[in-house]
């Protein structure tokens, strides 16, 4: 697997992302012009009608590590924080022997990285999931039992637990942080280093100011360095674990995994068939679609069918692949394959529109077969080239089985190296409100 951990070596303009979101968040109330839907596995549509919440009270005596959940408080946000003050220094997580593992200052980094990652994935469409990034996160419900603030806090805690467990396992196996990582981490504290230069270029007078602009007041250089030490060790362990698991799988295990989950795969049109290569000539109905039908009219479809039949007859005068390719170049309405003579190479069962795929993957299909297929895009004159050696279904199942076993192993590590939180001590600096206030014109 390719190493991908460097993306967090330096701050990646997260503050610019948040500033942009604060500036445009209020403009996202209208419905989008397209009907695209956004997929997510855990987040349900939210409501944003919660009453404004007051800032949580000052820290009190611990309720006990491991004795509460992310629902312990309805609001974790604070509007002021200072490095090393009582709030930022509070220990919010410990190990099995009560050794301190995380302060609120360190938690800020994990928390806002979750937020930035989410916004990077969904961007301006996050509001379709109910997230208004100009409103305090504690005032918005993510689901029936969680606010968005609790959602990001839970994700931050879960990923910290996983990273901590993997890092401990790595060190237990004799892992040493690579020199390039040590240099990157040391550079963050160097007033003459690359990180300081990046901070200056971004408009900040120190690395500390740059870090606080990204992760909230109360965080500092040491917190970010500690985060990277843990993160780098965890990622190195994770990548090696993935390689070991994947390389240890037998073909029989992968095929058995597919067979056990065949119904699920088939729902996604991932069938147990090798990839294929075909050529096609698309003849789309001419003119605009009928607005009432949201489709072409019967007359338009009939004209397209006649044209496809005529071209098919023309090809049959010289039924070779070379002639088919030439006709595709001349007649196809598919710009994606015109220059290649209508060629689509080595594609899997779930990569084409269903009717096109069904014809291509007919078990009786043989090289040289031809025909005409109707899809929502028009009539496709088809020419079957070959079945290839590529098994996309196998590759998909192998990846899924690898991920499943890796997840199982990480879950076991989390039990071996447990982390216990006391959420009553957690406080999160409210970056969303801060940026929204800075974006509001002062009268």
Residue pairs with C-beta under 8 A, 6 or more apart in sequence:
1 239
1 242
1 243
3 235
3 239
4 235
5 231
5 232
5 235
5 236
5 239
8 113
8 228
8 231
9 184
9 228
10 184
10 194
10 195
10 198
11 198
11 210
11 211
11 214
13 202
14 112
14 113
14 116
14 214
14 215
15 202
15 210
15 213
15 214
16 202
17 116
17 119
17 120
18 116
18 119
18 431
18 432
18 435
19 435
19 438
19 439
21 119
21 133
21 134
21 435
22 133
22 134
22 432
22 435
22 436
22 438
22 439
23 439
24 124
25 127
25 132
25 133
25 134
25 135
25 436
26 134
28 124
28 127
28 132
29 127
32 125
32 128
36 125
37 128
38 122
38 125
38 128
38 129
40 129
43 129
43 142
43 143
43 151
44 142
44 143
44 144
45 129
45 130
46 129
46 130
46 131
46 140
46 141
46 142
46 143
46 148
47 130
47 140
47 141
48 130
48 132
48 135
48 139
48 140
48 141
50 138
50 139
50 140
50 141
50 147
51 139
52 136
52 139
53 74
53 75
53 77
53 136
53 138
53 139
54 75
55 75
55 77
55 78
55 79
56 73
56 75
56 76
56 77
56 78
56 427
58 86
59 86
59 87
59 90
59 425
59 427
60 424
62 422
62 424
62 425
63 72
63 422
63 424
63 425
64 422
65 93
65 94
65 98
65 420
65 421
65 422
66 420
66 421
66 422
67 422
68 421
68 422
68 423
68 424
69 423
70 146
70 150
70 153
70 154
70 157
70 423
71 145
71 146
71 150
71 423
72 423
72 424
72 426
73 423
73 424
73 426
74 138
74 147
75 138
75 149
76 138
76 149
76 150
76 153
76 423
76 426
76 427
76 428
77 136
77 137
77 138
77 149
77 427
77 428
77 429
77 430
77 433
78 87
78 427
78 428
78 429
78 430
79 429
79 430
79 433
79 434
80 217
81 87
81 88
81 216
81 217
81 218
81 427
81 429
82 88
82 217
82 218
83 105
83 208
83 217
83 218
83 219
83 220
84 105
84 220
85 218
87 104
87 218
87 427
88 103
88 104
88 105
88 108
88 218
88 219
88 427
89 103
89 104
89 105
90 103
90 104
90 425
90 427
91 100
91 101
91 102
91 103
91 425
92 102
92 103
92 104
92 107
92 421
92 422
92 423
92 425
92 426
93 100
93 101
93 102
93 107
93 157
93 160
93 419
93 420
93 421
93 422
94 100
94 101
94 419
94 420
95 101
95 417
95 418
95 419
95 420
96 417
96 418
96 420
101 164
101 419
102 160
102 419
103 223
104 218
104 425
104 426
104 427
104 428
105 218
105 219
105 220
105 223
106 219
106 223
106 226
106 227
107 156
107 160
107 426
107 428
108 215
108 216
108 218
108 219
108 223
108 428
108 429
109 215
109 219
109 223
109 224
109 227
110 156
110 157
110 159
110 160
110 227
111 152
111 153
111 156
111 428
112 214
112 215
112 216
112 431
113 156
114 152
114 155
114 156
114 159
115 137
115 152
115 431
118 126
118 131
118 152
119 126
119 133
122 128
122 129
122 131
126 133
127 133
130 140
130 141
130 142
130 148
131 140
131 142
131 148
132 140
133 432
134 432
134 436
135 432
135 436
136 149
136 430
136 432
136 433
137 147
137 148
137 149
137 152
137 432
138 147
138 148
138 149
138 150
139 147
140 147
140 148
140 149
141 147
141 148
142 148
142 150
142 151
143 151
146 154
149 428
153 423
153 426
153 428
157 419
157 421
160 230
160 419
161 414
161 418
161 419
162 234
162 410
162 413
162 414
163 230
163 231
163 234
164 230
164 234
164 417
164 419
165 410
165 413
165 414
165 416
165 417
165 419
166 233
166 234
166 237
166 238
166 241
166 410
166 413
167 230
167 233
167 234
167 237
168 413
168 416
168 417
169 237
169 413
169 416
169 417
170 233
170 234
170 236
170 237
171 233
175 233
175 236
175 237
177 229
177 232
177 233
178 232
178 236
181 228
181 232
184 228
185 225
185 228
185 229
185 232
186 193
187 193
187 194
187 195
188 195
188 207
188 221
188 224
188 225
188 228
189 207
189 221
189 222
189 225
190 196
191 206
191 207
195 207
195 210
196 206
196 207
198 210
199 205
199 206
199 207
199 209
199 210
202 210
204 210
204 213
207 221
208 220
208 221
211 219
211 220
211 221
211 223
211 224
212 218
212 219
212 220
215 223
215 224
215 431
216 428
216 429
216 430
216 431
217 429
218 429
219 429
238 406
238 410
241 406
241 409
241 410
242 402
242 406
245 402
245 405
245 406
245 409
246 398
246 402
249 398
249 401
249 402
251 394
253 401
254 394
254 397
254 398
254 401
255 394
255 397
257 397
257 400
257 401
257 404
258 265
258 272
258 393
258 394
258 397
261 397
261 400
262 272
265 271
265 393
265 396
265 397
268 350
269 349
269 350
269 354
269 357
270 348
270 349
270 350
270 392
270 393
270 396
271 349
271 350
271 361
271 393
272 393
273 349
273 361
273 363
273 387
273 393
274 387
274 388
274 389
274 390
274 391
275 346
275 347
275 348
275 387
275 388
275 390
275 391
275 392
276 346
276 347
276 360
276 361
276 365
276 384
276 385
276 386
276 387
276 388
277 343
277 344
277 345
277 346
277 347
277 385
277 386
277 388
278 343
278 344
278 360
278 382
278 383
278 384
278 385
279 321
279 324
279 325
279 328
279 337
279 341
279 342
279 343
279 344
279 382
279 383
279 385
280 328
280 332
280 334
280 337
280 342
280 344
280 356
280 380
280 381
280 382
280 383
281 308
281 311
281 324
281 327
281 328
281 331
281 332
281 334
281 342
281 380
281 381
282 332
282 333
282 334
282 342
282 377
282 378
282 379
282 380
283 304
283 307
283 308
283 311
283 331
283 332
283 333
283 378
283 379
283 380
283 381
284 304
284 333
284 377
284 378
285 296
285 300
285 301
285 303
285 304
285 378
286 300
286 303
286 304
287 296
287 300
289 295
289 296
290 296
290 297
296 304
304 378
304 379
305 374
305 379
307 379
308 372
308 378
308 379
308 380
308 381
309 372
311 327
311 331
311 381
312 370
312 372
312 381
314 327
315 323
315 324
315 327
315 370
315 381
319 370
321 368
321 383
321 385
324 341
324 342
324 370
324 383
325 340
325 341
325 342
325 343
326 341
328 337
328 338
328 341
328 342
328 343
329 338
329 339
329 341
329 342
332 338
332 342
333 378
334 342
337 343
337 344
342 383
343 385
344 352
345 388
346 388
346 390
347 360
348 390
348 392
348 393
349 357
349 361
349 392
349 393
350 357
351 357
352 360
353 375
353 376
353 377
354 375
355 373
355 374
355 375
356 373
356 375
356 380
356 382
359 365
359 371
359 373
359 382
360 382
360 384
365 384
365 387
366 384
367 384
367 385
367 386
368 383
368 384
369 382
369 383
369 384
370 381
370 382
370 383
370 384
371 381
371 382
372 379
372 380
372 381
372 382
373 379
373 380
373 382
374 380
